[in-house]
Amino acid sequence: MKNLFLIIISLFLFAGCEKEIDLDLDDKSGSIVIEGNITDQDGPYYVRITKSVAVTADNIYPIISNAVVILSDDAGQTEVLKHVGEGFYETNTFTSAPGRTYTLKVSAEGKDFTAKSTMPQPVVLDGLQQDSFMVGGELSYTLLPIFTDPQALGNRYLFKYSVNTSGEIFEAFSDNVNNGVVNQRPLLLPNDDEDGESEKTKVGDTIYVEMQCIDTNVYTYFTSLLQIIDGGGPGGGITPSNPPSNISNGALGYFSAHTVSKKTYVIQ
């Protein structure tokens, strides 16, 4: 499976430092799925609302276009989001800032859902450093994100990255190990082949990396995805198991207020 090696290695390297998370393997097809993101970048910000489907069904998720979506924060802002198509609800004037706590309220199909997320203070991604290693006699690559973790314990990071803008991958880091120092954990780049088509990272490929500073509940959600052997990542829809959501009343998905720092690197 594409990126399976990457996910398995990530688990061996990092999961041992985190508590074990029990995953809900029940079939929850037909459940409300909410995916909302607020960043420290200029808006608009989006919340998408769909319904889950059975694992055996096609990856076509029914959209919900008539929900009531309200976003607020602890600074007194409140805005009702407008549906702009394909299940996406958009802000108009809402602003963001690190340190604020955001509340998302959704009313859909006779149910009410609530989620909270606090945006951490930003940590800057200073650069990317290339390294390589041998697998089966062939050269594979890693990228080391260069950033300095703050002295205070409890920082959580989500890395979303892609090779030549396709096949988004993610990894989640915490500072439970190496707190307060320069990062020492690399991003493992794809090195497998699928159906005869090369998926290996090679010289000249462009790697797009986004580092997010996330809160603990969002970190739990994404580390749970990494425990699923056949997980699809953030862009792959709802996986066969149901990671623990920070949204109430049985909704699937997540609501994240996070900071963003991006870098691009060309493999040499």
LOSE-219306 format. One record per residue (C-alpha): residue in one letter; x, y, z. Coordinates in steps of 0.5 Angstrom, whole numbers, plus 500, padded with zeros to 3 digits. Layout:
AXYZ/...
This chain:
M500500500/K502507498/N506510504/L505504508/F513503510/L513511512/I507510517/I510504520/I517507521/S514513524/L510509529/F516505531/L520512532/F515516536/A509512538/G513509544/C513516547/E506517547/K500513551/E496508548/I490510545/D484505544/L481506537/D473505536/L472500530/D465500530/D461502523/K459509524/S456510516/G451515516/S454519522/I456527521/V463528519/I465535521/E472538519/G474545521/N480549521/I482556524/T489558523/D494564525/Q494566517/D489571514/G482568513/P477566510/Y476560515/Y472553513/V468548516/R466542512/I460538514/T459531510/K456524512/S460518513/V460512509/A461504510/V468502509/T466498503/A462504499/D465508494/N469514497/I463519496/Y461523502/P454526502/I455533503/I450537508/S448544506/N443546510/A447546517/V447552522/V455553523/I457558529/L464560530/S466564536/D472566541/D474568548/A475575545/G467576544/Q467575536/T461571534/E460569526/V455565523/L458561517/K455561510/H455555506/V459556499/G458549496/E460542497/G459542504/F464548506/Y462553510/E466560510/T467566515/N467573512/T470577518/F472573523/T479574525/S484569529/A490570534/P495565538/G492564545/R485565544/T480559545/Y475558539/T468555540/L465551534/K457550534/V454546529/S446544528/A445539523/E440534522/G436535528/K443534533/D447540536/F455539536/T460543540/A468543539/K473547542/S480549540/T486553543/M491556538/P498555541/Q503560540/P507560534/V514556533/V517558527/L520553522/D527555520/G529551515/L529543512/Q535539512/Q536533507/D539526509/S539519506/F539512508/M540505504/V533501504/G534494500/G540497497/E537503494/L538510496/S532514500/Y531520503/T529524509/L528531511/L529534518/P525540520/I529545523/F525549529/T527550536/D522547541/P520552547/Q522551554/A515549557/L513542556/G507540552/N508543545/R505539539/Y506539532/L503536526/F507536519/K503535513/Y507534507/S507532500/V512530494/N511535488/T504537491/S501530490/G499524496/E499528502/I502525508/F502527515/E506526522/A505528529/F511530534/S510532541/D516535546/N515529551/V522527548/N527533547/N523538550/G526545549/V531543544/V532544536/N528538533/Q532532532/R526528528/P526527521/L520527516/L521520512/L519521505/P516516500/N520510498/D516505495/D513503488/E506501487/D503497481/G510499477/E509506478/S515509481/E513513488/K520514490/T523520492/K528522487/V533528486/G529534483/D523532487/T520538490/I517537498/Y512542500/V512542508/E507545513/M508545520/Q502546525/C502548532/I496544535/D493543541/T493536545/N486534543/V488535535/Y494531537/T491525540/Y486525533/F492525529/T496520533/S490515533/L490516525/L497514525/Q495507529/I491505523/I495501519/D491502512/G490510514/G489515509/G491521512/P488528513/G486528506/G483521505/G477521508/I474517514/T478511515/P475504518/S476506525/N474512528/P479517532/P477520538/S474527536/N474533540/I467534537/S461533542/N455528541/G458523537/A460527531/L466524527/G472529525/Y476534528/F476542530/S483545530/A485552531/H493552530/T499556527/V502555520/S509555518/K511553511/K517551507/T519548500/Y525544499/V528541492/I531534493/Q539534491/
